[in-house]
Amino acid sequence: MADCYDVLGCSDRNLFSRHFDDYLAAPNPDGPTCEFLWEMRNAILAGRGYCFHTARGKAHFSNEGCRYDAVDRVPLSSIERSNIATIARAERLRGCR
């Protein structure tokens, strides 16, 4: 159930950090938007059963079948954890909220 992205690969088996400087954080108008980064990061969590608490998260992903109320309880692989951290870092550098 990995999410795959043309430039980055699949969320559960490719380290997104390899593309941090050239795509995720690059000041490039063709690069990812804050919305796309948010969706990428949260899609990893949703795919592993995270229950969203915000209206935005619930509306986008729904909580149907969710199992984990806390992010730190979601069973993620080390690659998925690294990818979430990489995406969050790109969001901070881009000034996403």
C-alpha positions in Angstrom: 0.0 0.0 0.0 2.9 2.4 -0.6 2.3 5.7 -2.2 4.5 6.1 -5.2 5.7 9.4 -6.6 7.5 9.7 -10.0 10.4 11.8 -8.8 10.8 10.2 -5.3 9.8 6.6 -5.5 7.6 4.7 -3.1 7.0 5.8 0.4 7.7 2.5 2.1 10.9 1.5 0.2 12.7 4.6 -1.1 14.5 7.2 1.1 13.1 10.5 0.0 16.1 12.3 1.5 18.1 11.4 -1.7 15.9 14.0 -3.5 15.8 16.6 -0.7 18.1 19.2 -2.3 17.1 18.7 -5.9 13.4 18.5 -5.5 11.7 18.6 -2.1 13.4 21.7 -0.8 14.6 23.3 -4.0 13.2 26.8 -4.7 11.7 25.6 -7.9 8.3 26.6 -9.2 7.9 23.1 -10.6 8.6 21.6 -7.2 6.1 20.3 -4.7 3.6 22.7 -3.2 2.9 22.9 0.5 -0.4 21.1 -0.2 1.4 18.3 -2.0 3.9 17.9 0.8 1.2 17.8 3.4 -0.7 15.1 1.4 2.5 13.0 1.0 3.4 13.1 4.7 -0.1 12.3 5.9 -0.7 9.7 3.2 2.0 7.6 4.8 0.3 7.9 8.2 -3.2 7.2 6.8 -1.9 4.1 5.0 -0.8 2.7 8.3 -4.0 3.4 10.2 -3.6 6.9 11.8 -6.8 8.5 13.1 -6.8 12.2 12.1 -7.9 14.8 14.6 -8.1 17.9 12.4 -11.0 18.7 10.1 -8.6 18.9 7.2 -7.2 15.4 7.9 -10.6 13.9 8.4 -11.9 15.5 5.2 -9.0 14.4 3.1 -8.3 10.9 4.4 -11.3 10.0 6.5 -10.9 8.0 9.6 -12.7 4.9 8.4 -10.8 1.8 9.6 -8.2 3.9 11.5 -6.6 2.3 14.5 -4.0 4.7 16.1 -4.9 8.0 17.8 -1.3 9.0 18.4 1.4 9.4 15.7 4.0 7.8 17.8 1.9 4.6 18.0 1.6 4.2 14.2 3.7 1.1 13.1 6.0 2.7 10.6 9.1 1.3 9.0 12.4 3.1 9.4 12.1 4.3 5.8 8.6 5.6 6.4 9.7 7.5 9.5 12.7 8.9 7.6 10.4 10.0 4.8 8.0 11.7 7.1 10.9 13.6 8.7 12.3 14.6 5.3 8.9 15.9 4.1 8.4 17.8 7.4 11.8 19.4 6.9 10.9 20.5 3.4 7.6 21.9 4.7 9.5 24.0 7.3 12.0 25.3 4.7 9.2 26.2 2.4 7.3 28.0 5.2 4.3 25.7 5.0 2.0 25.7 7.9 
